């Protein structure tokens, strides 16, 4: 189990935040003066050990406040020899050890602090994270589960949650890992660490389920469907098509399969008849599932490209009626209406497309084009400006994704407007 730099930074941030309010103050209050029982047992020679204890307490406080954890640990270790039963000393030493990567020592000191004073809260967090990051997940999970709702500081709570996910997966407890992911994504929906973990958890669960499917039911239609999806993803289109045909031989009326075949036939497009074959597959899909908006859209797009405007309009209208938020169907409908000389009718579906997909540059461009056809210059100019803004934002997003995957390798982008 790797040590989380994020968790370490979060604990440091909290120790600074609470340095003059929380349990560092308890350390000072408890150690500014040597406990009476010890004072009675130590002769006051030369200022005695009481003075040494106060000096060590001050040194530990200053070192912790400056993030000098090695120095703080040395002072706290000396302080323990003077006041071994002071919970706050053990708690602060646990924190210092944690930052130094001495996780076993941190866990031991945190346990001792809680034994001496169970009401202390923060040593529980240090204990949970130390156990988790050192790979002692079976011990850590009960603490992580109990402490998560009590960690009011978001960075600390996120660290506890992410360590819980890692521990659950390492212990082969996928259901618990998913529960943690759901909680984390609800609280931190845009956090990169949480999103990274979520992608890996769901990917791992998908892998486990697919392996079990192929091992236990290799001749099932589900296994052939899974193989087809993998082959299509790998670009092995002919093999994927063959697997989908096997699916249909086992389950002729399975929704979605004819649609996938149509898509693959269009992608492969090895001969002029491929488009006609794909069209037949989309039509077959609608016989199996009359509510497949995507199949209606594909038929509409085929008709539009063949300049069969009325047929295209009918398909796009059905697709949009099935799925009112289907932006591409609404755009196709608007384009087809304009091409058919029915520009006034194109405005409403295109306005709806802009409403449901404001980030789609094509929606704004087509609406601008419709307004120009109607002589509404101001509205056309407004939508053209929105198109340019959406196009710029889309390019930035694409470049950010590309840079994140490949590094700073930016490909040139076309500024041509859509069709």
Secondary structure, 3 states (H helix, E strand, C coil): CCCCHHHHHHHHHHHHHCCCCCHHHHHHHHHCCCCHHHHHHCCCHHHHHHHHHHHHHHHHHHHHHCCCHHHHHHHHHHHHHHCCCCHHHHHHHHHHHHHCCCHHHHHHHHHHHHHHCCCCCHHHHHHHHHHHHCCCHHHHHHHHHHHHCCCCCHHHHHHHHHHHHHHHHHCCCHHHHHHHHHHHHHHCCCCHHHHHHHHHHHHHHHHHHHHHHHHHCCCCHHHHHHHHHHHHHCCCHHHHHHHHHHHHHHCCCCCCHHHHHHHHHHHHCCCCHHHHHHHHHHHHHHHHCCCCHHHHHHHHHHHHHCCCHHHHHHHHHHHHHHCCCCHHHHHHHHHHHHHCCCHHHHHHHHHHHHHHCCCCHHHHHHHHHHHHHCCCHHHHHHHHHHHHHHHHHHHHHHHHHHHHHHCCCCCCCCCCCCC
